[in-house]
Amino acid sequence: MNNVVIAGVGMTPFCKPGQHQPYRVMAAKAIALALADSGLSAGNIQQAFGAYIYGDSTCAQHAFYDVIQSGIPIINVNNNCASGSTALYLARQAVLSGEVDCALAFGFEEMQPGALGAHWQDRESPFTRMDPVLSTFTAPDGPIALRAFGAAGKHYMDKYHVSSKLFAQVAVKSRRHAINNPNALFRMPLCTDQVLADKVIYDGYLTRLMACPPTCGAAAVIVCSERFAKQHNLGAAVKILAQSMATDTQVSWQDPINAVGKSMTMMAAANVYNTAGIAPQDIDVIELHDCFTPNEVITYEALGLCAEGEAEQFINAGNNTYGGQFVIGPSGGLMSKGHPIGATGIAQCAELVWHLRGQAGDRQVQGARLALQHNVGLGGAVVVTLYGN
């Protein structure tokens, strides 16, 4: 039995910087919600993995100690925007190895307003590897995420002869989905003209409404072995059917699209599909890393949801929303729900678990059987996870 069971999930509503509680309070609440969801006690947790990128070392311990101080191993995880899913990846490995029967992955973040910036100016940045490919574009001085994803979107427009309206359409779809998500930060509908008319933040085409907001929040997931699930009468729980993590290769530096994760996403997705014996078309619901709407478009192709260069037809046909081939980002995604970095991957997991359980309320994807998660971080790492009943 190689499947790992999702015993319980929980998350706090995401909020703007300045409106949040301390990270340890948010994290403890998310863990308490996951415990309540599972029916387990904190004493059942044998290892914990805490994800965040803005904070001193051992913040994960500080947060977990508000729940219980039981002496278990607690590992702090920092893998940029893929931190949350990396924590889940490690928790799953701990269970699969037989080292433990029950593990916790949780993530949290206290963020500052504005675009993400560098915090260590006295040493070389890991993003220097991206400089040669980004320098071929009219990338302005600014935060690396804006420069990288902005250049990727511009490269996609030039390569496939599409306009920025394509990226605006994705923002409109995401906000429409968020209307039914009480945990989303932004729930007011948008139209394409609003997105295109908003403040331009990159190279004349990328607007503020095509970028996700910095947010604060926390999420948690408890995973366990199938044996443990039976012993504790957890019932017909959602399982992780396959999971793969990948990092950059030499291909990553060929162009901006690969530099923001397309090639490593393709690697991880192919591994998941092969392991599970499925095709992309078998998937019902997807949460992917839409930190900028150009990245959502790029990821459609990287995950094999449509052929390369065919995202425009895919979007115009409505195949990324209810009534189409897939429902992508039913939560509203990072664009509308928010992106508290350490919590993001865990929150994606929670959303998909709720759909597979039939607990997603007005945004429920009816009859969902297979769910796919994609979480990427520059620098880089990507985790792709397949869930099923």
C-alpha positions in Angstrom: 0.0 0.0 0.0 1.9 3.0 -1.3 -0.8 5.7 -1.1 -0.6 8.3 1.7 -3.9 9.4 3.2 -5.0 13.0 3.8 -6.3 12.7 7.4 -7.2 16.4 7.8 -6.8 19.9 6.4 -7.3 23.4 7.6 -6.5 27.0 6.7 -7.1 30.5 7.9 -8.7 33.1 5.6 -5.9 35.0 3.9 -5.6 38.8 4.6 -3.7 41.8 3.6 -0.4 42.7 5.4 -1.2 44.8 8.4 -4.5 43.0 9.0 -3.1 39.7 10.1 -2.4 38.0 13.4 1.2 36.9 14.4 2.4 34.0 12.3 2.4 31.6 15.3 -1.2 32.4 16.0 -2.3 31.9 12.4 -0.3 28.7 12.1 -1.6 27.3 15.4 -5.2 28.0 14.2 -4.6 26.2 10.9 -3.1 23.2 12.7 -6.0 23.1 15.1 -8.5 23.1 12.2 -6.6 20.2 10.5 -6.7 18.3 13.8 -10.4 18.9 14.2 -11.0 17.9 10.6 -9.2 14.6 11.1 -10.6 13.8 14.6 -7.0 13.1 15.7 -5.2 14.6 18.7 -1.9 16.6 18.5 -0.2 13.7 20.2 -0.8 11.5 17.1 1.6 13.7 15.1 5.0 12.1 15.0 6.9 14.5 12.7 6.1 18.1 11.5 7.4 20.1 8.6 6.8 23.9 8.7 7.1 26.1 5.6 7.8 29.8 5.5 10.4 32.1 3.9 10.2 35.3 5.8 11.4 34.7 9.4 14.2 33.5 11.5 15.1 29.8 11.8 12.9 27.7 14.1 9.8 29.7 13.5 8.1 26.4 12.8 8.9 25.2 16.3 7.6 28.4 17.8 4.3 28.0 15.9 3.9 24.3 16.7 4.7 24.8 20.4 1.4 26.7 20.7 -0.4 23.5 19.8 1.7 20.9 21.7 5.3 20.5 22.9 5.7 16.8 22.5 9.4 16.6 21.6 8.8 15.4 18.0 11.2 16.3 15.1 10.2 19.6 13.5 11.8 20.6 10.2 11.8 24.2 8.9 11.3 24.3 5.1 12.3 27.2 2.8 12.0 26.5 -1.0 10.7 29.9 -2.1 7.1 29.8 -3.4 7.1 26.0 -3.5 7.8 25.8 0.2 4.3 24.6 1.3 4.3 21.7 -1.2 7.8 20.9 -0.4 6.8 20.5 3.3 4.0 18.2 2.1 6.4 16.3 -0.1 8.7 15.7 2.9 5.8 14.7 5.2 4.6 12.2 2.5 8.1 10.7 2.2 8.3 10.3 6.0 5.1 8.2 5.9 6.0 6.3 2.8 9.4 5.4 4.3 7.7 3.8 7.3 9.6 6.1 9.6 6.3 7.5 10.9 2.6 6.7 10.5 1.3 10.3 10.9 3.0 13.6 9.9 2.0 17.2 9.7 2.9 19.7 6.9 2.0 23.3 7.7 2.8 26.7 6.2 2.5 30.3 7.2 3.7 33.7 6.2 3.6 37.3 7.4 4.3 39.4 4.3 4.9 43.1 3.7 3.0 45.3 1.3 4.3 45.6 -2.2 6.3 43.4 -4.6 8.7 40.8 -3.2 12.2 42.1 -2.7 15.6 40.7 -1.8 16.5 40.6 1.9 20.2 39.6 1.6 22.1 42.3 -0.2 25.5 41.3 1.1 25.8 38.0 -0.8 25.2 36.6 -4.2 21.5 35.9 -5.1 20.5 32.5 -6.4 18.7 34.4 -9.1 21.9 35.5 -10.8 21.5 32.4 -13.0 18.5 34.1 -14.6 20.3 37.3 -15.5 21.5 36.3 -19.0 18.1 35.2 -20.2 16.3 38.2 -18.6 18.8 40.7 -20.0 17.6 39.9 -23.5 14.3 41.6 -22.6 13.6 45.2 -21.7 13.2 44.1 -18.1 13.2 47.2 -15.8 15.0 47.3 -12.6 12.8 45.7 -10.0 11.9 42.6 -8.0 13.0 39.4 -9.6 9.5 37.8 -9.7 8.1 40.7 -11.6 11.1 40.7 -14.0 11.0 37.0 -14.5 7.3 36.4 -15.0 6.9 39.7 -16.9 9.6 38.6 -19.4 8.0 35.1 -19.6 4.7 36.7 -20.6 6.2 39.0 -23.1 8.1 36.1 -24.7 4.9 34.1 -24.9 3.1 37.0 -26.6 5.9 37.3 -29.1 6.3 33.6 -29.8 2.6 32.8 -30.3 1.4 36.2 -31.5 -1.2 36.8 -28.8 -2.1 40.0 -27.0 -2.2 40.8 -23.3 -6.0 40.3 -23.4 -5.3 36.6 -23.0 -3.8 37.2 -19.6 -6.6 39.6 -18.7 -9.1 36.8 -19.5 -7.4 34.5 -17.0 -7.6 37.2 -14.2 -11.4 37.6 -14.9 -11.9 33.8 -14.7 -10.0 33.6 -11.4 -12.0 36.4 -9.8 -15.2 34.8 -11.0 -14.3 31.6 -9.2 -13.3 33.5 -6.0 -16.8 35.0 -5.6 -17.9 31.6 -4.1 -14.8 31.2 -1.8 -15.2 32.7 1.7 -11.5 32.3 2.2 -10.5 34.4 -0.8 -9.1 37.9 -0.3 -10.7 39.4 -3.4 -14.2 38.4 -4.3 -15.5 41.3 -6.5 -15.9 40.4 -10.2 -13.8 41.9 -12.8 -14.1 42.5 -16.6 -11.3 42.3 -19.2 -11.3 46.1 -19.7 -10.8 46.7 -16.0 -7.8 44.4 -16.0 -6.2 45.9 -19.1 -6.8 49.5 -17.8 -5.2 49.0 -14.4 -1.7 50.3 -13.6 1.0 48.9 -15.8 3.8 47.2 -13.9 5.9 45.7 -16.6 6.9 46.5 -20.2 3.7 48.2 -21.3 1.5 45.1 -21.0 1.4 43.5 -17.6 -1.0 45.2 -15.2 -1.4 45.1 -11.4 -4.5 42.9 -11.8 -2.5 40.3 -13.6 -0.3 39.8 -10.5 -1.3 38.1 -7.2 -1.3 40.2 -4.0 1.0 39.8 -1.0 -1.0 38.2 1.7 -0.7 36.7 5.2 -2.2 33.4 6.4 -1.6 29.8 7.3 -2.6 26.3 6.3 -2.0 22.7 7.5 -2.5 19.2 6.3 -2.1 15.9 8.3 -1.0 12.8 6.3 -0.9 9.2 7.5 -0.4 5.7 6.3 -3.4 3.6 5.1 -2.8 1.3 8.1 -3.0 4.2 10.5 -6.1 5.5 8.8 -7.8 2.1 9.3 -6.8 1.9 12.9 -8.3 5.4 13.6 -11.4 4.8 11.5 -10.7 7.7 9.2 -13.1 6.3 6.5 -12.9 6.8 2.8 -10.3 9.6 2.9 -8.6 11.4 0.1 -5.2 9.9 -0.9 -2.1 11.2 -2.6 -1.9 9.0 -5.6 1.3 10.3 -7.0 3.7 13.2 -6.3 6.8 14.5 -8.0 9.3 17.2 -7.3 11.7 18.7 -9.8 14.3 21.4 -10.0 16.0 23.3 -12.8 18.1 21.8 -15.6 20.2 23.5 -18.3 17.0 23.8 -20.4 15.7 26.3 -17.8 18.0 29.0 -19.0 17.1 28.8 -22.7 14.3 31.4 -22.5 12.2 33.2 -19.9 9.3 30.7 -20.1 11.5 27.9 -19.0 13.3 30.1 -16.5 10.0 30.5 -14.6 9.4 26.7 -14.5 7.9 25.3 -17.6 10.6 22.6 -18.2 10.7 21.4 -14.6 6.9 21.4 -14.5 6.8 19.2 -17.5 9.3 16.8 -15.9 7.3 16.6 -12.6 3.9 16.3 -14.4 5.1 13.5 -16.7 6.4 11.6 -13.7 3.1 12.0 -11.9 1.0 10.9 -14.9 3.3 7.9 -15.5 3.3 6.8 -11.9 -0.5 7.0 -11.7 -1.2 5.6 -15.1 -3.4 8.5 -16.2 -3.5 11.2 -18.9 -4.0 14.9 -18.2 -7.5 14.6 -19.7 -8.5 12.3 -16.8 -8.2 15.2 -14.3 -11.3 17.0 -13.1 -10.0 19.9 -11.0 -6.7 21.8 -10.7 -5.1 24.3 -8.5 -2.0 25.7 -10.1 0.6 28.4 -9.3 -0.9 31.6 -10.9 1.3 34.1 -9.2 1.0 36.1 -12.4 -1.6 35.3 -15.1 1.1 34.7 -17.7 2.3 31.8 -15.6 -1.1 30.3 -15.5 -1.2 30.3 -19.3 2.3 28.8 -19.5 1.4 26.2 -17.0 -1.7 25.0 -19.0 0.8 23.8 -21.6 3.5 22.6 -19.2 0.9 20.3 -17.5 -0.3 19.0 -20.9 -3.8 20.4 -20.5 -3.5 21.8 -24.1 -0.9 21.6 -26.8 2.0 24.1 -26.9 0.9 27.4 -28.3 -2.8 26.5 -28.0 -3.6 28.2 -24.7 -5.6 30.9 -26.4 -7.9 28.5 -28.0 -8.1 26.6 -24.8 -9.2 29.7 -22.9 -11.6 31.0 -25.5 -13.3 27.6 -25.5 -13.9 27.9 -21.8 -11.9 24.7 -21.0 -10.4 26.3 -17.9 -13.6 26.8 -16.0 -16.9 25.2 -15.0 -18.6 23.5 -18.0 -15.3 23.1 -19.8 -12.7 20.3 -19.9 -11.1 21.3 -16.5 -12.0 23.6 -13.6 -8.7 25.4 -12.9 -8.3 27.4 -9.8 -11.8 27.0 -8.3 -10.6 28.8 -5.1 -9.8 31.9 -7.2 -6.1 30.9 -7.2 -3.3 32.9 -5.9 -4.6 35.8 -8.0 -7.8 36.2 -5.9 -7.3 34.0 -2.8 -3.8 35.5 -2.1 -0.3 34.1 -1.9 1.1 33.9 1.7 4.1 32.0 0.4 4.7 29.3 3.0 1.0 28.6 3.2 0.2 28.6 -0.5 1.0 25.0 -1.4 -0.8 23.6 1.7 -3.9 25.8 1.0 -4.0 24.4 -2.6 -4.0 20.9 -1.1 -6.9 21.8 1.3 -9.0 23.2 -1.6 -8.6 20.1 -3.7 -9.4 17.8 -0.7 -12.6 19.7 -0.2 -13.6 19.1 -3.8 -12.9 15.4 -3.7 -14.9 15.1 -0.5 -17.8 17.1 -2.0 -17.3 19.9 0.7 -16.5 22.9 -1.5 -19.9 24.6 -1.2 -21.0 26.8 -4.1 -17.7 26.3 -6.0 -17.9 22.5 -5.9 -16.7 20.7 -9.0 -19.4 18.1 -9.3 -18.3 14.5 -9.5 -14.6 15.4 -9.0 -12.6 12.2 -8.8 -9.0 13.3 -9.6 -7.4 16.5 -8.6 -4.0 18.0 -9.6 -1.9 20.5 -7.7 1.0 22.5 -9.1 3.2 24.7 -6.9 6.4 26.4 -8.3 9.2 28.5 -6.8 11.9 30.5 -8.7 15.4 29.4 -8.0 13.9 26.7 -8.3 11.6 23.9 -7.4 8.2 22.6 -8.5 5.9 20.0 -6.9 3.1 18.4 -8.8 0.7 16.2 -6.8 -2.2 14.0 -7.8 -5.1 13.4 -5.3 -8.0 10.9 -5.6 -10.5 9.0 -3.4 
